[in-house]
Amino acid sequence: MLGAIKQKVGSTALNSSIIGQSLQRFRPSASSARSYAAAAKQMTVRDALNSALVEEMSADPKVFLMGEEVGEYQGAYKISKGLLEKFGPDRVLDTPITEAGFAGIGVGAAYYGLKPVVEFMTFNFSMQAIDHIINSAAKSNYMSAGQINVPIVFRGPNGAAAGVGAQHSQCYAAWFGSCPGLKVLTPYSSEDARGLLKAAIRDPDPVVFLENEMLYGESFPISEEALDSNFTLPIGKAKIEREGKHVTITAFSKMVGYALQAAEILSKEGISAEVINLRSIRPLDRATINASVRKTNRLVTVEEGLPQHGVGAEICMSVVEESFAYLDAPVERIAGADVPMPYAATLERIAVPQVEDIVRAAKRACYRSVPLAAAA
Protein backbone atom coordinates (compact mmCIF):
# COMPACT_ATOMS: atom_id res chain seq x y z
CA MET A 1 0.00 0.00 0.00
CA LEU A 2 2.81 2.39 0.86
CA GLY A 3 4.36 1.74 -2.52
CA ALA A 4 1.12 2.65 -4.22
CA ILE A 5 0.81 5.82 -2.17
CA LYS A 6 4.36 6.86 -2.93
CA GLN A 7 4.00 6.28 -6.66
CA LYS A 8 3.95 9.62 -8.45
CA VAL A 9 1.59 10.45 -11.27
CA GLY A 10 3.59 11.11 -14.44
CA SER A 11 3.50 14.89 -14.64
CA THR A 12 2.69 17.71 -12.24
CA ALA A 13 0.27 19.17 -14.76
CA LEU A 14 -1.65 15.88 -14.75
CA ASN A 15 -1.58 15.82 -10.94
CA SER A 16 -3.20 19.25 -10.73
CA SER A 17 -5.71 18.26 -13.41
CA ILE A 18 -6.75 15.19 -11.39
CA ILE A 19 -7.53 17.34 -8.37
CA GLY A 20 -9.36 19.85 -10.54
CA GLN A 21 -11.50 17.12 -12.12
CA SER A 22 -12.33 15.58 -8.73
CA LEU A 23 -13.75 18.90 -7.58
CA GLN A 24 -15.35 19.92 -10.88
CA ARG A 25 -18.74 18.56 -9.88
CA PHE A 26 -18.66 20.73 -6.75
CA ARG A 27 -17.52 23.93 -8.46
CA PRO A 28 -20.12 26.73 -8.70
CA SER A 29 -21.27 27.51 -12.19
CA ALA A 30 -21.54 31.29 -12.07
CA SER A 31 16.69 35.27 8.41
CA SER A 32 16.10 35.76 11.14
CA ALA A 33 15.77 38.69 13.55
CA ARG A 34 16.26 42.13 12.06
CA SER A 35 15.09 45.68 12.66
CA TYR A 36 12.52 47.38 10.48
CA ALA A 37 14.41 50.67 10.76
CA ALA A 38 16.08 50.47 7.35
CA ALA A 39 12.93 49.38 5.53
CA ALA A 40 11.54 52.11 3.28
CA LYS A 41 8.54 50.33 1.73
CA GLN A 42 5.21 49.49 3.33
CA MET A 43 3.06 46.44 2.64
CA THR A 44 -0.17 45.15 4.15
CA VAL A 45 -0.30 41.66 5.60
CA ARG A 46 -2.98 40.84 2.99
CA ASP A 47 -0.66 41.81 0.13
CA ALA A 48 2.24 39.97 1.75
CA LEU A 49 0.27 36.73 1.87
CA ASN A 50 -1.01 37.22 -1.68
CA SER A 51 2.47 37.89 -3.06
CA ALA A 52 3.87 34.83 -1.28
CA LEU A 53 1.19 32.64 -2.86
CA VAL A 54 1.78 34.12 -6.31
CA GLU A 55 5.52 33.59 -6.12
CA GLU A 56 5.36 30.02 -4.81
CA MET A 57 2.68 28.98 -7.30
CA SER A 58 4.71 30.54 -10.12
CA ALA A 59 7.88 28.81 -9.01
CA ASP A 60 6.41 25.34 -8.43
CA PRO A 61 3.56 23.88 -10.55
CA LYS A 62 2.82 21.36 -7.76
CA VAL A 63 1.51 24.15 -5.49
CA PHE A 64 -2.22 24.78 -5.65
CA LEU A 65 -4.84 26.56 -3.51
CA MET A 66 -8.20 25.20 -2.46
CA GLY A 67 -10.98 26.35 -0.18
CA GLU A 68 -14.33 28.09 0.03
CA GLU A 69 -14.61 31.17 -2.23
CA VAL A 70 -10.87 31.31 -2.97
CA GLY A 71 -11.43 31.50 -6.73
CA GLU A 72 -14.39 33.38 -8.20
CA TYR A 73 -14.84 35.54 -5.10
CA GLN A 74 -11.04 35.92 -4.70
CA GLY A 75 -11.13 34.89 -1.06
CA ALA A 76 -13.34 35.96 1.83
CA TYR A 77 -10.53 38.35 2.86
CA LYS A 78 -9.15 38.82 -0.68
CA ILE A 79 -5.93 36.96 0.10
CA SER A 80 -6.30 35.05 -3.18
CA LYS A 81 -7.10 38.11 -5.29
CA GLY A 82 -6.06 37.57 -8.90
CA LEU A 83 -4.94 33.97 -8.45
CA LEU A 84 -7.78 32.34 -10.40
CA GLU A 85 -7.14 34.58 -13.38
CA LYS A 86 -3.40 33.95 -13.24
CA PHE A 87 -3.31 30.21 -12.56
CA GLY A 88 -6.69 28.92 -13.70
CA PRO A 89 -9.35 26.70 -12.09
CA ASP A 90 -7.15 23.58 -11.91
CA ARG A 91 -4.84 25.30 -9.42
CA VAL A 92 -7.27 27.63 -7.64
CA LEU A 93 -10.15 25.42 -6.57
CA ASP A 94 -13.46 26.64 -5.20
CA THR A 95 -14.81 23.98 -2.85
CA PRO A 96 -18.21 23.33 -1.30
CA ILE A 97 -18.80 24.14 2.34
CA THR A 98 -17.33 20.87 3.53
CA GLU A 99 -14.06 21.33 5.40
CA ALA A 100 -13.73 17.62 6.13
CA GLY A 101 -14.10 16.90 2.42
CA PHE A 102 -11.60 19.32 0.93
CA ALA A 103 -9.08 18.93 3.76
CA GLY A 104 -9.13 15.19 3.09
CA ILE A 105 -8.67 15.76 -0.65
CA GLY A 106 -5.76 18.06 0.13
CA VAL A 107 -4.05 15.48 2.33
CA GLY A 108 -4.51 12.84 -0.36
CA ALA A 109 -2.99 15.16 -2.94
CA ALA A 110 -0.01 15.76 -0.64
CA TYR A 111 0.49 11.98 -0.35
CA TYR A 112 1.02 11.97 -4.11
CA GLY A 113 3.60 14.75 -4.06
CA LEU A 114 1.49 17.82 -4.74
CA LYS A 115 1.71 20.82 -2.40
CA PRO A 116 -1.80 21.92 -1.43
CA VAL A 117 -2.52 25.16 0.38
CA VAL A 118 -5.87 24.62 2.08
CA GLU A 119 -7.67 27.77 3.18
CA PHE A 120 -10.16 27.72 6.01
CA MET A 121 -12.43 30.76 5.93
CA THR A 122 -11.77 30.81 9.67
CA PHE A 123 -9.85 28.30 11.74
CA ASN A 124 -12.97 27.75 13.80
CA PHE A 125 -14.17 25.72 10.81
CA SER A 126 -11.02 23.58 10.92
CA MET A 127 -12.70 21.61 13.69
CA GLN A 128 -14.76 19.97 10.94
CA ALA A 129 -11.47 18.79 9.41
CA ILE A 130 -9.44 18.09 12.53
CA ASP A 131 -9.33 14.32 11.93
CA HIS A 132 -7.57 14.87 8.60
CA ILE A 133 -5.21 17.49 10.06
CA ILE A 134 -4.22 15.44 13.11
CA ASN A 135 -4.64 11.79 12.13
CA SER A 136 -4.08 11.90 8.37
CA ALA A 137 -1.56 14.73 7.91
CA ALA A 138 0.39 15.02 11.15
CA LYS A 139 0.94 11.32 11.86
CA SER A 140 1.52 9.80 8.42
CA ASN A 141 5.26 10.43 8.24
CA TYR A 142 5.83 8.72 11.59
CA MET A 143 3.41 5.86 10.95
CA SER A 144 4.97 5.14 7.55
CA ALA A 145 8.50 5.09 9.00
CA GLY A 146 9.37 8.18 7.00
CA GLN A 147 8.12 6.85 3.66
CA ILE A 148 5.29 9.37 3.32
CA ASN A 149 5.78 13.13 3.41
CA VAL A 150 2.72 15.35 3.65
CA PRO A 151 3.70 18.79 2.26
CA ILE A 152 0.47 20.63 2.96
CA VAL A 153 -0.36 24.04 4.45
CA PHE A 154 -3.59 24.71 6.32
CA ARG A 155 -4.03 28.47 6.53
CA GLY A 156 -6.64 31.08 7.44
CA PRO A 157 -7.64 33.60 10.13
CA ASN A 158 -7.32 32.51 13.76
CA GLY A 159 -8.33 34.01 17.08
CA ALA A 160 -10.77 36.73 18.00
CA ALA A 161 -12.08 39.11 15.36
CA ALA A 162 -14.80 41.54 16.47
CA GLY A 163 -18.38 40.80 17.39
CA VAL A 164 -18.55 37.29 15.98
CA GLY A 165 -19.31 35.42 19.19
CA ALA A 166 -17.93 32.36 20.95
CA GLN A 167 -17.98 29.92 18.04
CA HIS A 168 -15.94 32.17 15.73
CA SER A 169 -13.41 33.71 18.13
CA GLN A 170 -11.16 30.86 19.25
CA CYS A 171 -7.37 30.72 19.14
CA TYR A 172 -6.06 27.35 17.97
CA ALA A 173 -2.34 27.90 18.60
CA ALA A 174 -2.30 25.70 21.71
CA TRP A 175 -4.68 23.14 20.16
CA PHE A 176 -2.48 22.41 17.16
CA GLY A 177 0.74 23.27 18.97
CA SER A 178 0.29 20.20 21.17
CA CYS A 179 0.31 17.77 18.23
CA PRO A 180 3.57 16.04 17.17
CA GLY A 181 4.03 16.03 13.41
CA LEU A 182 2.60 19.50 12.83
CA LYS A 183 4.45 22.77 12.50
CA VAL A 184 2.44 25.76 13.74
CA LEU A 185 3.26 29.29 12.58
CA THR A 186 1.79 32.60 13.75
CA PRO A 187 2.84 35.63 11.66
CA TYR A 188 2.53 39.16 12.97
CA SER A 189 4.00 41.55 10.39
CA SER A 190 4.06 41.62 6.59
CA GLU A 191 7.62 40.30 6.66
CA ASP A 192 6.48 37.44 8.88
CA ALA A 193 3.57 36.68 6.56
CA ARG A 194 5.71 36.56 3.41
CA GLY A 195 8.70 34.75 4.83
CA LEU A 196 6.82 32.22 6.91
CA LEU A 197 4.18 31.35 4.29
CA LYS A 198 6.85 30.77 1.63
CA ALA A 199 8.78 28.60 4.09
CA ALA A 200 5.61 26.69 4.99
CA ILE A 201 4.78 25.92 1.36
CA ARG A 202 8.32 24.65 0.73
CA ASP A 203 8.37 22.53 3.90
CA PRO A 204 7.96 18.75 3.48
CA ASP A 205 5.75 18.47 6.57
CA PRO A 206 2.20 19.66 7.33
CA VAL A 207 2.06 23.26 8.53
CA VAL A 208 -0.80 25.01 10.33
CA PHE A 209 -0.53 28.69 9.42
CA LEU A 210 -2.52 30.86 11.82
CA GLU A 211 -3.20 34.35 10.51
CA ASN A 212 -5.27 37.09 12.17
CA GLU A 213 -8.20 38.77 10.47
CA MET A 214 -7.59 42.05 12.29
CA LEU A 215 -4.06 42.26 10.87
CA TYR A 216 -4.88 41.74 7.18
CA GLY A 217 -5.30 45.45 6.50
CA GLU A 218 -2.36 46.55 8.68
CA SER A 219 0.66 47.99 6.86
CA PHE A 220 4.20 47.28 8.03
CA PRO A 221 7.63 48.39 6.85
CA ILE A 222 9.21 45.72 4.70
CA SER A 223 12.82 45.42 3.62
CA GLU A 224 14.13 44.87 0.10
CA GLU A 225 15.44 41.52 1.23
CA ALA A 226 11.95 40.42 2.28
CA LEU A 227 10.60 41.37 -1.17
CA ASP A 228 13.01 39.01 -2.92
CA SER A 229 11.29 35.94 -4.39
CA ASN A 230 13.81 33.67 -2.63
CA PHE A 231 13.17 35.20 0.80
CA THR A 232 12.01 32.83 3.55
CA LEU A 233 12.11 32.90 7.33
CA PRO A 234 13.34 29.92 9.33
CA ILE A 235 10.61 27.84 10.93
CA GLY A 236 11.13 27.56 14.68
CA LYS A 237 13.01 30.83 15.13
CA ALA A 238 11.59 33.74 17.15
CA LYS A 239 12.42 37.40 16.53
CA ILE A 240 13.38 39.97 19.12
CA GLU A 241 11.22 42.90 18.02
CA ARG A 242 12.51 45.23 20.73
CA GLU A 243 15.53 44.77 22.96
CA GLY A 244 15.31 45.46 26.68
CA LYS A 245 16.94 44.64 29.99
CA HIS A 246 14.31 44.68 32.75
CA VAL A 247 11.55 42.28 31.64
CA THR A 248 10.91 39.84 28.78
CA ILE A 249 7.50 39.90 27.06
CA THR A 250 6.65 37.00 24.72
CA ALA A 251 3.75 37.29 22.29
CA PHE A 252 2.53 36.05 18.91
CA SER A 253 0.24 37.24 16.14
CA LYS A 254 -1.80 40.35 16.99
CA MET A 255 -0.56 40.38 20.59
CA VAL A 256 2.95 41.31 19.37
CA GLY A 257 1.61 44.74 18.46
CA TYR A 258 0.02 45.07 21.88
CA ALA A 259 3.28 44.03 23.55
CA LEU A 260 5.21 46.65 21.58
CA GLN A 261 2.72 49.34 22.60
CA ALA A 262 3.05 48.24 26.22
CA ALA A 263 6.85 48.36 25.95
CA GLU A 264 6.67 51.94 24.72
CA ILE A 265 4.49 52.95 27.67
CA LEU A 266 6.78 51.14 30.09
CA SER A 267 9.85 52.89 28.69
CA LYS A 268 8.40 56.23 29.78
CA GLU A 269 8.35 54.90 33.33
CA GLY A 270 11.92 53.66 33.28
CA ILE A 271 11.17 49.99 32.52
CA SER A 272 13.07 48.52 29.56
CA ALA A 273 11.02 45.65 28.10
CA GLU A 274 12.33 43.09 25.62
CA VAL A 275 9.58 41.96 23.22
CA ILE A 276 9.86 38.55 21.56
CA ASN A 277 7.71 37.76 18.53
CA LEU A 278 7.43 33.97 18.75
CA ARG A 279 6.55 33.50 15.04
CA SER A 280 6.55 29.73 15.56
CA ILE A 281 4.52 27.88 18.20
CA ARG A 282 5.73 24.44 17.17
CA PRO A 283 8.66 24.17 17.12
CA LEU A 284 9.00 26.74 19.91
CA ASP A 285 12.21 28.78 20.09
CA ARG A 286 13.01 27.94 23.70
CA ALA A 287 16.63 29.03 23.31
CA THR A 288 15.75 32.64 22.44
CA ILE A 289 13.15 32.84 25.21
CA ASN A 290 15.46 31.47 27.89
CA ALA A 291 18.40 33.59 26.77
CA SER A 292 16.23 36.69 27.12
CA VAL A 293 14.93 35.69 30.56
CA ARG A 294 18.47 35.02 31.75
CA LYS A 295 19.24 38.61 30.77
CA THR A 296 16.12 40.37 32.11
CA ASN A 297 15.32 37.98 35.01
CA ARG A 298 11.58 38.48 34.51
CA LEU A 299 8.94 37.10 32.14
CA VAL A 300 5.47 38.11 30.97
CA THR A 301 3.72 35.83 28.46
CA VAL A 302 0.90 37.20 26.32
CA GLU A 303 -1.63 35.32 24.20
CA GLU A 304 -5.23 35.71 23.05
CA GLY A 305 -6.12 32.11 23.75
CA LEU A 306 -7.47 30.54 26.90
CA PRO A 307 -5.11 30.32 29.89
CA GLN A 308 -5.38 26.64 30.82
CA HIS A 309 -2.92 24.46 28.85
CA GLY A 310 -2.03 27.50 26.76
CA VAL A 311 1.09 28.60 24.90
CA GLY A 312 2.04 30.80 27.87
CA ALA A 313 1.84 27.82 30.19
CA GLU A 314 4.32 25.92 28.00
CA ILE A 315 6.68 28.91 27.92
CA CYS A 316 6.48 29.25 31.72
CA MET A 317 7.37 25.58 32.14
CA SER A 318 10.31 25.89 29.75
CA VAL A 319 11.70 28.79 31.76
CA VAL A 320 11.14 26.99 35.07
CA GLU A 321 12.97 23.94 33.72
CA GLU A 322 15.88 25.78 32.14
CA SER A 323 16.21 29.21 33.79
CA PHE A 324 14.48 29.07 37.17
CA ALA A 325 17.56 30.26 39.07
CA TYR A 326 17.64 33.43 36.97
CA LEU A 327 14.11 34.57 37.85
CA ASP A 328 13.82 37.53 40.20
CA ALA A 329 10.01 37.59 40.19
CA PRO A 330 7.10 35.23 39.56
CA VAL A 331 6.23 34.70 35.90
CA GLU A 332 3.21 36.75 34.80
CA ARG A 333 0.79 35.17 32.31
CA ILE A 334 -1.65 37.29 30.29
CA ALA A 335 -4.31 35.37 28.33
CA GLY A 336 -7.92 35.53 27.28
CA ALA A 337 -10.58 35.16 29.94
CA ASP A 338 -11.40 31.54 30.76
CA VAL A 339 -14.91 31.80 29.28
CA PRO A 340 -16.51 31.40 25.85
CA MET A 341 -16.08 34.67 23.97
CA PRO A 342 -18.97 37.06 24.76
CA TYR A 343 -20.83 38.68 21.88
CA ALA A 344 -21.39 42.08 23.56
CA ALA A 345 -18.60 44.50 22.62
CA THR A 346 -18.04 45.66 26.20
CA LEU A 347 -17.67 42.11 27.49
CA GLU A 348 -15.60 41.06 24.49
CA ARG A 349 -13.01 43.72 25.27
CA ILE A 350 -12.72 42.49 28.84
CA ALA A 351 -12.31 38.89 27.64
CA VAL A 352 -9.35 39.68 25.34
CA PRO A 353 -5.95 40.92 26.62
CA GLN A 354 -5.42 44.67 26.27
CA VAL A 355 -2.30 46.83 26.29
CA GLU A 356 -2.99 48.01 29.83
CA ASP A 357 -3.07 44.39 31.04
CA ILE A 358 0.44 43.85 29.73
CA VAL A 359 1.67 47.11 31.29
CA ARG A 360 0.28 46.15 34.71
CA ALA A 361 1.79 42.66 34.50
CA ALA A 362 5.22 44.02 33.59
CA LYS A 363 5.06 46.48 36.47
CA ARG A 364 4.16 43.69 38.87
CA ALA A 365 7.12 41.67 37.62
CA CYS A 366 9.36 44.67 38.21
CA TYR A 367 7.80 45.38 41.62
CA ARG A 368 6.50 48.74 40.45
CA SER A 369 2.85 48.24 41.44
CA VAL A 370 0.57 46.61 44.02
CA PRO A 371 0.51 42.79 43.67
CA LEU A 372 -2.69 41.16 42.44
CA ALA A 373 -3.38 39.51 45.82
CA ALA A 374 -3.16 42.82 47.66
CA ALA A 375 -5.35 44.57 45.13
CA ALA A 376 -8.10 41.94 45.27
Salt bridges, closest charged atoms under 4 A:
GLU55 OE1 - ARG194 NH2 3.04
GLU55 OE1 - LYS198 NZ 2.77
GLU56 OE2 - LYS198 NZ 2.73
GLU56 OE2 - ARG202 NH2 2.97
ASP60 OD2 - LYS115 NZ 2.98
GLU119 OE1 - ARG155 NH1 2.60
GLU191 OE2 - ARG34 NH1 2.32
GLU191 OE2 - ARG279 NH2 3.85
ASP192 OD1 - ARG279 NE 2.70
ASP203 OD1 - LYS183 NZ 2.92
ASP205 OD2 - LYS183 NZ 3.40
GLU211 OE2 - ARG155 NE 2.62
GLU224 OE2 - LYS41 NZ 3.45
GLU225 OE1 - ARG34 NH2 3.31
GLU241 OE1 - LYS239 NZ 3.80
GLU264 OE1 - ARG242 NH1 2.97
GLU269 OE1 - LYS363 NZ 2.90
GLU274 OE1 - LYS295 NZ 2.51
ASP285 OD2 - LYS237 NZ 3.73
GLU304 OE2 - LYS254 NZ 3.27
GLU314 OE2 - ARG286 NH2 2.95
GLU332 OE1 - ARG364 NH2 3.04
GLU356 OE2 - ARG349 NH2 3.07
ASP357 OD1 - ARG360 NH2 2.68
